[in-house]
Amino acid sequence: MHFTIVGRIRNAEAISAGRSVRIRTHLIQRFGAGRWRKMKGEATIRFDDGTLHRAELHWFEAHGIGRVYVKRKRNLD
């Protein structure tokens, strides 16, 4: 089910960085070189049916490239 992030992502923290990011070679091939980090945080999301939920999100990001592959791990409410 697709979703849209509403507002800010709170409590963002790095899970892994640098060589410990498992799909680092894929990220470099697809988006370019950078200091790739796997991140997690909480945000309010809106599903396609219009419902709002607070959820834990995981994503990859690098400076100058931004946030890619945002995935909802679980609902918090």
VMD Tcl script that draws the C-alpha trace (Angstrom):
set ca {
  {0.00 0.00 0.00}
  {1.44 3.37 -0.98}
  {1.73 6.28 1.44}
  {2.75 9.93 1.66}
  {4.75 11.42 4.51}
  {2.80 14.21 6.25}
  {4.92 16.71 8.16}
  {8.41 16.06 9.54}
  {10.24 12.86 10.37}
  {10.99 12.80 14.11}
  {13.59 10.89 16.13}
  {15.73 10.18 13.07}
  {18.83 8.16 13.80}
  {21.41 6.28 11.75}
  {21.22 2.49 11.87}
  {24.35 1.97 9.78}
  {26.77 4.06 7.74}
  {29.57 3.64 5.23}
  {30.65 0.09 4.42}
  {28.17 -1.48 6.82}
  {25.24 -0.49 4.54}
  {24.51 -3.80 2.82}
  {23.20 -2.43 -0.50}
  {25.87 0.29 -0.74}
  {27.16 -0.87 -4.15}
  {23.61 -0.80 -5.56}
  {23.02 2.70 -4.16}
  {26.28 3.98 -5.68}
  {25.46 2.46 -9.08}
  {21.90 3.81 -9.08}
  {22.25 7.23 -7.41}
  {25.98 8.01 -7.28}
  {28.78 8.11 -4.75}
  {28.19 9.61 -1.32}
  {28.31 8.81 2.38}
  {25.36 6.43 2.40}
  {23.53 5.84 5.67}
  {20.57 3.67 6.60}
  {18.24 5.72 8.79}
  {15.13 5.18 10.88}
  {12.58 7.59 12.32}
  {8.91 8.21 13.08}
  {6.43 10.19 11.00}
  {2.75 10.63 10.33}
  {1.82 9.06 7.01}
  {-1.30 9.18 4.83}
  {-2.29 6.03 2.96}
  {-4.00 6.13 -0.45}
  {-7.39 5.56 1.20}
  {-6.95 8.78 3.25}
  {-6.28 7.29 6.69}
  {-3.53 8.80 8.85}
  {-1.18 6.72 11.00}
  {2.01 7.27 12.96}
  {4.62 4.84 11.66}
  {8.27 3.84 11.94}
  {10.08 4.45 8.65}
  {13.42 3.19 7.33}
  {15.28 4.80 4.41}
  {18.69 5.40 2.86}
  {20.20 8.87 2.43}
  {23.40 10.56 1.36}
  {24.45 14.21 1.43}
  {23.62 15.91 -1.86}
  {21.44 13.00 -3.01}
  {18.69 12.93 -0.42}
  {16.32 10.29 0.89}
  {15.64 7.16 -1.20}
  {13.78 3.87 -0.72}
  {11.49 4.96 2.13}
  {9.82 1.90 3.69}
  {7.17 1.66 6.41}
  {8.25 -0.90 8.99}
  {5.31 -0.76 11.42}
  {2.43 1.37 12.64}
  {2.95 2.94 16.08}
  {-0.70 3.66 16.89}
}
mol new
graphics top color blue
foreach p $ca { graphics top sphere $p radius 0.5 }
foreach p [lrange $ca 0 end-1] q [lrange $ca 1 end] { graphics top cylinder $p $q radius 0.2 }
display resetview
